[in-house]
Amino acid sequence: MATEVAQPAVNLIEMGRDLETQELEAPGGVATASIYGQLLAVYLYDNDMQCKFLWKRIPAAVKNTNSELGHIWTVGQKMWQRDFTAIYESLKRDWSEAVKPIMVAVGEATRKRAFHLISQAYSSITAEAFAVYMGMSVSDAVQAAISEGWQADPQTRLVTPKRPVPPPDPKLMSEFSCKGNNV
């Protein structure tokens, strides 16, 4: 599994801007459940806290007539709680055609974030715990780690992340180049 999330067919950030415009221009200030659902999902994909504000401004009548909105909201709640098992469970459902590709992208983005989090926070992690973060079987999670250059020890059942190379500090680089010019 590559840590780069495959780009969805549609740029979701641009789609979110279009959906925001549609919400603002909706007759009577109330958009359709489909627009709200897609926008809520795009906010989750982008890990944008705007989805909390969106949820509050969706009229109760719209929420009550569309159960999918509640299911999308549940995914968001589990994301804020960092309950990875519940996130992946909540994502396993039959989504409408309008939100399905977005929710697939939400799952991929969540895995990417978890992968990055683990690479930053752990010097080693059990294969079982790693699998929970990744929402995969232990064998699939270990294979994903190995494909990213991480190490996995079958004896200890530990996965050792490959530390990302930090980017050079631009301040140090500019000081170095200035000093080099004065010599």
Backbone as CSV, one residue per row, in Angstrom:
resi,resn,N_x,N_y,N_z,CA_x,CA_y,CA_z,C_x,C_y,C_z
1,MET,0.838,-1.174,0.000,0.000,0.000,0.000,0.881,1.233,0.000
2,ALA,0.752,2.038,-0.980,1.517,3.272,-1.029,0.883,4.273,-0.083
3,THR,1.726,5.113,0.537,1.171,6.105,1.454,0.516,7.243,0.693
4,GLU,0.790,7.365,-0.572,0.114,8.384,-1.371,-1.291,7.904,-1.685
5,VAL,-2.261,8.726,-1.394,-3.649,8.389,-1.688,-3.879,8.622,-3.167
6,ALA,-4.441,7.639,-3.816,-4.766,7.805,-5.228,-5.762,8.949,-5.353
7,GLN,-5.496,9.826,-6.295,-6.387,10.963,-6.486,-7.709,10.495,-7.062
8,PRO,-8.812,10.909,-6.455,-10.117,10.549,-6.997,-10.267,11.131,-8.399
9,ALA,-11.192,10.566,-9.156,-11.423,11.029,-10.529,-11.770,12.512,-10.557
10,VAL,-12.455,12.982,-9.536,-12.842,14.384,-9.441,-12.019,15.009,-8.324
11,ASN,-11.533,16.210,-8.535,-10.819,16.912,-7.484,-11.833,17.243,-6.384
12,LEU,-11.683,16.597,-5.252,-12.680,16.746,-4.190,-12.676,18.138,-3.557
13,ILE,-11.540,18.794,-3.565,-11.489,20.138,-2.990,-12.282,21.105,-3.879
14,GLU,-12.089,20.991,-5.189,-12.868,21.821,-6.112,-14.354,21.477,-6.015
15,MET,-14.635,20.185,-5.897,-16.020,19.756,-5.754,-16.635,20.383,-4.501
16,GLY,-15.862,20.426,-3.420,-16.340,21.039,-2.180,-16.674,22.507,-2.362
17,ARG,-15.838,23.220,-3.105,-16.126,24.636,-3.368,-17.431,24.789,-4.158
18,ASP,-17.605,23.929,-5.163,-18.844,23.970,-5.948,-20.060,23.666,-5.067
19,LEU,-19.921,22.690,-4.188,-21.021,22.328,-3.300,-21.335,23.459,-2.315
20,GLU,-20.294,24.135,-1.824,-20.518,25.275,-0.933,-21.322,26.358,-1.660
21,THR,-20.970,26.609,-2.918,-21.698,27.600,-3.721,-23.150,27.180,-3.900
22,GLN,-23.347,25.885,-4.196,-24.721,25.393,-4.367,-25.520,25.542,-3.075
23,GLU,-24.862,25.295,-1.941,-25.557,25.449,-0.665,-25.957,26.909,-0.460
24,LEU,-25.033,27.819,-0.738,-25.321,29.243,-0.546,-26.421,29.748,-1.468
25,GLU,-26.485,29.177,-2.669,-27.456,29.635,-3.658,-28.759,28.834,-3.646
26,ALA,-28.883,27.910,-2.708,-30.093,27.071,-2.650,-31.322,27.915,-2.343
27,PRO,-32.449,27.563,-2.986,-33.689,28.309,-2.736,-34.072,28.227,-1.252
28,GLY,-34.355,29.373,-0.688,-34.763,29.410,0.720,-33.615,29.144,1.671
29,GLY,-32.379,29.067,1.156,-31.214,28.823,2.000,-31.067,27.395,2.471
30,VAL,-31.879,26.485,1.936,-31.805,25.078,2.340,-31.459,24.242,1.112
31,ALA,-30.297,23.613,1.152,-29.850,22.769,0.050,-30.516,21.397,0.143
32,THR,-30.272,20.581,-0.859,-30.812,19.217,-0.842,-29.966,18.336,0.068
33,ALA,-30.526,17.238,0.478,-29.796,16.275,1.308,-28.564,15.768,0.563
34,SER,-28.669,15.616,-0.746,-27.537,15.148,-1.552,-26.370,16.133,-1.483
35,ILE,-26.677,17.415,-1.598,-25.612,18.435,-1.515,-24.988,18.423,-0.130
36,TYR,-25.808,18.394,0.902,-25.281,18.353,2.265,-24.431,17.100,2.486
37,GLY,-24.893,15.972,2.013,-24.161,14.719,2.205,-22.805,14.740,1.518
38,GLN,-22.796,15.192,0.273,-21.532,15.257,-0.451,-20.571,16.247,0.210
39,LEU,-21.086,17.399,0.617,-20.233,18.411,1.240,-19.687,17.921,2.575
40,LEU,-20.521,17.276,3.355,-20.075,16.705,4.626,-18.964,15.683,4.386
41,ALA,-19.133,14.841,3.381,-18.121,13.827,3.051,-16.822,14.472,2.565
42,VAL,-16.929,15.512,1.758,-15.719,16.208,1.278,-14.972,16.823,2.457
43,TYR,-15.692,17.411,3.388,-15.041,17.966,4.569,-14.312,16.876,5.367
44,LEU,-14.908,15.703,5.466,-14.239,14.601,6.161,-12.980,14.184,5.415
45,TYR,-13.085,14.109,4.103,-11.920,13.746,3.281,-10.770,14.716,3.536
46,ASP,-11.097,15.986,3.608,-10.083,17.028,3.781,-9.713,17.221,5.250
47,ASN,-10.318,16.436,6.138,-10.073,16.545,7.579,-10.365,17.969,8.047
48,ASP,-11.425,18.529,7.510,-11.790,19.926,7.723,-12.831,20.028,8.832
49,MET,-12.542,20.842,9.822,-13.457,21.018,10.943,-14.747,21.720,10.525
50,GLN,-14.787,22.237,9.299,-16.007,22.866,8.805,-17.197,21.906,8.851
51,CYS,-16.920,20.610,8.824,-18.044,19.670,8.807,-18.855,19.762,10.102
52,LYS,-18.224,20.138,11.205,-18.997,20.315,12.444,-19.974,21.476,12.297
53,PHE,-19.506,22.544,11.682,-20.384,23.701,11.477,-21.480,23.369,10.463
54,LEU,-21.113,22.619,9.428,-22.110,22.214,8.443,-23.187,21.375,9.109
55,TRP,-22.786,20.415,9.917,-23.754,19.552,10.589,-24.745,20.379,11.416
56,LYS,-24.235,21.404,12.088,-25.105,22.242,12.925,-26.092,23.051,12.089
57,ARG,-25.706,23.433,10.872,-26.607,24.273,10.084,-27.536,23.481,9.158
58,ILE,-27.346,22.168,9.055,-28.282,21.363,8.270,-29.599,21.306,9.046
59,PRO,-30.689,21.695,8.424,-31.976,21.673,9.131,-32.344,20.254,9.601
60,ALA,-32.938,20.182,10.763,-33.336,18.894,11.341,-34.244,18.119,10.392
61,ALA,-35.124,18.819,9.670,-36.034,18.140,8.735,-35.239,17.407,7.647
62,VAL,-34.135,17.993,7.200,-33.306,17.342,6.171,-32.582,16.141,6.781
63,LYS,-32.042,16.310,7.982,-31.352,15.205,8.663,-32.303,14.031,8.888
64,ASN,-33.520,14.340,9.299,-34.487,13.289,9.627,-34.988,12.525,8.411
65,THR,-34.936,13.147,7.249,-35.448,12.464,6.049,-34.362,11.757,5.259
66,ASN,-33.108,11.890,5.698,-32.013,11.248,4.967,-31.064,10.587,5.952
67,SER,-31.195,9.284,6.130,-30.375,8.569,7.113,-28.894,8.557,6.737
68,GLU,-28.616,8.696,5.441,-27.207,8.676,5.010,-26.422,9.835,5.629
69,LEU,-27.058,10.971,5.813,-26.387,12.098,6.469,-25.897,11.691,7.859
70,GLY,-26.746,10.997,8.591,-26.372,10.521,9.926,-25.215,9.536,9.877
71,HIS,-25.189,8.690,8.855,-24.097,7.719,8.727,-22.779,8.422,8.405
72,ILE,-22.829,9.435,7.556,-21.620,10.204,7.246,-21.135,10.909,8.508
73,TRP,-22.066,11.485,9.252,-21.748,12.168,10.497,-21.099,11.212,11.494
74,THR,-21.570,9.989,11.557,-20.988,8.990,12.462,-19.521,8.743,12.125
75,VAL,-19.206,8.658,10.826,-17.801,8.482,10.418,-16.974,9.645,10.967
76,GLY,-17.480,10.869,10.819,-16.764,12.035,11.333,-16.557,11.982,12.834
77,GLN,-17.590,11.598,13.561,-17.464,11.501,15.020,-16.385,10.500,15.405
78,LYS,-16.336,9.374,14.721,-15.327,8.358,15.025,-13.925,8.855,14.669
79,MET,-13.837,9.683,13.623,-12.538,10.255,13.260,-12.024,11.169,14.371
80,TRP,-12.898,12.018,14.942,-12.468,12.922,16.001,-12.105,12.167,17.264
81,GLN,-12.752,11.029,17.477,-12.446,10.204,18.650,-11.214,9.333,18.411
82,ARG,-10.726,9.329,17.180,-9.595,8.497,16.752,-9.846,7.024,17.051
83,ASP,-11.081,6.635,16.858,-11.488,5.241,17.037,-11.394,4.572,15.664
84,PHE,-10.193,4.120,15.329,-9.928,3.620,13.984,-10.781,2.411,13.619
85,THR,-10.992,1.520,14.571,-11.832,0.356,14.300,-13.236,0.816,13.902
86,ALA,-13.790,1.751,14.660,-15.140,2.247,14.372,-15.184,3.060,13.076
87,ILE,-14.105,3.784,12.760,-14.071,4.531,11.497,-14.246,3.569,10.334
88,TYR,-13.401,2.545,10.305,-13.440,1.612,9.175,-14.745,0.820,9.140
89,GLU,-15.297,0.497,10.311,-16.592,-0.193,10.363,-17.696,0.707,9.811
90,SER,-17.656,1.986,10.211,-18.672,2.935,9.754,-18.596,3.173,8.247
91,LEU,-17.417,3.037,7.693,-17.246,3.239,6.255,-17.768,2.057,5.433
92,LYS,-17.907,0.893,6.075,-18.370,-0.317,5.374,-19.889,-0.314,5.269
93,ARG,-20.385,0.367,4.274,-21.829,0.378,4.054,-22.080,0.677,2.601
94,ASP,-23.295,0.489,2.202,-23.680,0.820,0.831,-24.046,2.297,0.787
95,TRP,-23.141,3.082,0.249,-23.358,4.513,0.121,-24.084,4.794,-1.182
96,SER,-24.765,5.914,-1.224,-25.410,6.334,-2.474,-24.323,6.623,-3.507
97,GLU,-24.709,6.611,-4.758,-23.743,6.876,-5.839,-23.111,8.252,-5.692
98,ALA,-23.848,9.203,-5.127,-23.330,10.568,-4.982,-22.179,10.656,-3.987
99,VAL,-22.227,9.884,-2.906,-21.174,9.986,-1.886,-20.203,8.812,-1.883
100,LYS,-20.516,7.739,-2.575,-19.664,6.547,-2.537,-18.202,6.840,-2.882
101,PRO,-17.905,7.521,-4.003,-16.486,7.756,-4.305,-15.808,8.653,-3.270
102,ILE,-16.568,9.546,-2.684,-15.991,10.431,-1.663,-15.670,9.626,-0.407
103,MET,-16.585,8.749,-0.004,-16.366,7.958,1.209,-15.230,6.945,1.017
104,VAL,-15.068,6.427,-0.196,-13.911,5.568,-0.487,-12.631,6.383,-0.293
105,ALA,-12.629,7.615,-0.798,-11.475,8.497,-0.642,-11.237,8.843,0.833
106,VAL,-12.311,8.980,1.613,-12.180,9.235,3.054,-11.434,8.064,3.709
107,GLY,-11.808,6.841,3.354,-11.134,5.665,3.904,-9.659,5.634,3.536
108,GLU,-9.352,5.926,2.279,-7.953,5.938,1.835,-7.164,7.033,2.541
109,ALA,-7.752,8.215,2.672,-7.078,9.324,3.346,-6.853,9.006,4.828
110,THR,-7.806,8.317,5.442,-7.660,7.926,6.849,-6.495,6.965,7.006
111,ARG,-6.383,6.007,6.092,-5.248,5.078,6.135,-3.925,5.813,5.955
112,LYS,-3.902,6.748,5.030,-2.677,7.517,4.786,-2.288,8.290,6.044
113,ARG,-3.272,8.938,6.687,-2.986,9.694,7.908,-2.501,8.769,9.026
114,ALA,-3.119,7.599,9.150,-2.714,6.641,10.181,-1.288,6.158,9.929
115,PHE,-0.980,5.886,8.680,0.361,5.436,8.307,1.379,6.501,8.712
116,HIS,1.079,7.747,8.383,1.984,8.851,8.713,2.106,9.011,10.228
117,LEU,0.978,8.964,10.930,0.984,9.082,12.385,1.884,8.023,13.017
118,ILE,1.738,6.796,12.579,2.534,5.699,13.133,4.013,5.908,12.835
119,SER,4.327,6.349,11.623,5.742,6.555,11.269,6.373,7.646,12.122
120,GLN,5.566,8.603,12.589,6.070,9.689,13.428,6.110,9.322,14.911
121,ALA,5.150,8.531,15.361,4.961,8.331,16.800,5.561,7.043,17.362
122,TYR,5.838,6.059,16.523,6.270,4.761,17.028,7.643,4.375,16.493
123,SER,8.463,3.814,17.384,9.709,3.215,16.914,9.432,1.765,16.513
124,SER,8.421,1.177,17.143,7.917,-0.135,16.732,6.506,-0.273,17.291
125,ILE,5.731,-1.120,16.638,4.338,-1.319,17.014,3.994,-2.777,16.725
126,THR,3.125,-3.357,17.531,2.748,-4.740,17.255,1.983,-4.791,15.938
127,ALA,2.109,-5.903,15.261,1.411,-6.080,13.987,-0.102,-5.957,14.186
128,GLU,-0.590,-6.447,15.310,-2.023,-6.390,15.584,-2.500,-4.953,15.764
129,ALA,-1.756,-4.158,16.534,-2.130,-2.752,16.743,-2.031,-1.979,15.432
130,PHE,-1.003,-2.259,14.645,-0.838,-1.604,13.353,-2.027,-1.920,12.453
131,ALA,-2.479,-3.157,12.459,-3.620,-3.560,11.637,-4.885,-2.799,12.026
132,VAL,-5.064,-2.530,13.318,-6.230,-1.762,13.778,-6.177,-0.354,13.198
133,TYR,-5.016,0.286,13.280,-4.872,1.639,12.725,-5.138,1.672,11.224
134,MET,-4.765,0.590,10.552,-4.880,0.560,9.098,-6.227,0.026,8.620
135,GLY,-6.995,-0.575,9.513,-8.296,-1.116,9.115,-8.149,-2.292,8.178
136,MET,-7.136,-3.109,8.405,-6.833,-4.254,7.542,-6.609,-5.492,8.396
137,SER,-6.561,-6.623,7.728,-6.142,-7.835,8.432,-4.666,-7.669,8.794
138,VAL,-4.210,-8.434,9.763,-2.817,-8.345,10.191,-1.882,-8.627,9.021
139,SER,-2.161,-9.668,8.259,-1.260,-10.006,7.148,-1.238,-8.914,6.086
140,ASP,-2.403,-8.321,5.768,-2.442,-7.234,4.785,-1.713,-5.994,5.301
141,ALA,-1.889,-5.702,6.586,-1.230,-4.533,7.166,0.292,-4.710,7.167
142,VAL,0.748,-5.889,7.542,2.191,-6.161,7.533,2.736,-6.058,6.116
143,GLN,2.003,-6.589,5.157,2.437,-6.499,3.753,2.500,-5.046,3.298
144,ALA,1.540,-4.230,3.720,1.544,-2.803,3.378,2.761,-2.112,3.978
145,ALA,3.090,-2.473,5.207,4.266,-1.881,5.861,5.545,-2.260,5.118
146,ILE,5.670,-3.512,4.775,6.862,-3.980,4.059,6.973,-3.286,2.708
147,SER,5.861,-3.113,2.026,5.888,-2.464,0.709,6.321,-1.000,0.805
148,GLU,6.223,-0.413,2.009,6.672,0.968,2.224,8.102,1.022,2.762
149,GLY,8.761,-0.129,2.806,10.141,-0.149,3.278,10.281,-0.299,4.781
150,TRP,9.175,-0.576,5.464,9.228,-0.804,6.899,9.689,-2.241,7.136
151,GLN,10.077,-2.531,8.362,10.499,-3.881,8.697,9.434,-4.554,9.554
152,ALA,9.308,-5.846,9.356,8.359,-6.634,10.150,9.073,-7.900,10.601
153,ASP,9.054,-8.146,11.892,9.705,-9.323,12.456,8.637,-10.360,12.795
154,PRO,8.633,-11.480,12.071,7.602,-12.491,12.328,7.736,-13.155,13.710
155,GLN,8.937,-13.135,14.292,9.144,-13.751,15.609,8.518,-12.909,16.720
156,THR,8.817,-11.610,16.710,8.304,-10.734,17.764,6.951,-10.129,17.398
157,ARG,6.582,-10.257,16.123,5.346,-9.690,15.580,5.327,-8.170,15.737
158,LEU,6.517,-7.558,15.589,6.639,-6.112,15.654,6.876,-5.545,14.259
159,VAL,6.290,-4.404,14.021,6.495,-3.669,12.782,7.305,-2.429,13.162
160,THR,8.378,-2.186,12.415,9.241,-1.041,12.671,9.126,-0.062,11.518
161,PRO,8.560,1.114,11.802,8.390,2.107,10.730,9.724,2.630,10.209
162,LYS,9.709,2.965,8.954,10.847,3.645,8.341,10.635,5.123,8.636
163,ARG,11.587,5.727,9.286,11.460,7.135,9.651,11.504,8.006,8.401
164,PRO,10.542,8.918,8.285,10.585,9.818,7.136,11.775,10.769,7.267
165,VAL,12.360,11.120,6.144,13.481,12.048,6.147,12.905,13.455,6.300
166,PRO,13.320,14.161,7.361,12.774,15.501,7.537,13.317,16.437,6.457
167,PRO,12.493,17.373,6.020,12.977,18.319,5.014,14.036,19.225,5.640
168,PRO,14.961,19.719,4.836,15.978,20.609,5.412,15.328,21.876,5.954
169,ASP,15.885,22.372,7.037,15.370,23.589,7.647,15.729,24.765,6.750
170,PRO,14.716,25.456,6.191,15.012,26.543,5.262,15.839,27.657,5.895
171,LYS,15.649,27.892,7.194,16.407,28.944,7.869,17.887,28.583,7.901
172,LEU,18.173,27.332,8.245,19.562,26.894,8.275,20.173,26.929,6.881
173,MET,19.394,26.517,5.894,19.907,26.512,4.526,20.216,27.935,4.067
174,SER,19.363,28.913,4.387,19.600,30.280,3.946,20.798,30.881,4.694
175,GLU,20.971,30.560,5.985,22.138,31.031,6.721,23.402,30.431,6.144
176,PHE,23.334,29.150,5.793,24.501,28.468,5.256,24.898,29.080,3.914
177,SER,23.924,29.330,3.060,24.238,29.879,1.744,24.736,31.317,1.856
178,CYS,24.244,32.074,2.831,24.734,33.442,3.017,26.186,33.435,3.482
179,LYS,26.503,32.560,4.405,27.869,32.476,4.912,28.816,31.991,3.812
180,GLY,28.301,31.097,2.981,29.131,30.573,1.893,29.472,31.653,0.876
181,ASN,28.594,32.629,0.704,28.846,33.705,-0.247,29.842,34.726,0.281
182,ASN,30.013,34.787,1.587,30.898,35.788,2.179,32.329,35.296,2.309
183,VAL,32.586,34.063,2.018,33.930,33.528,2.209,34.827,33.885,1.077
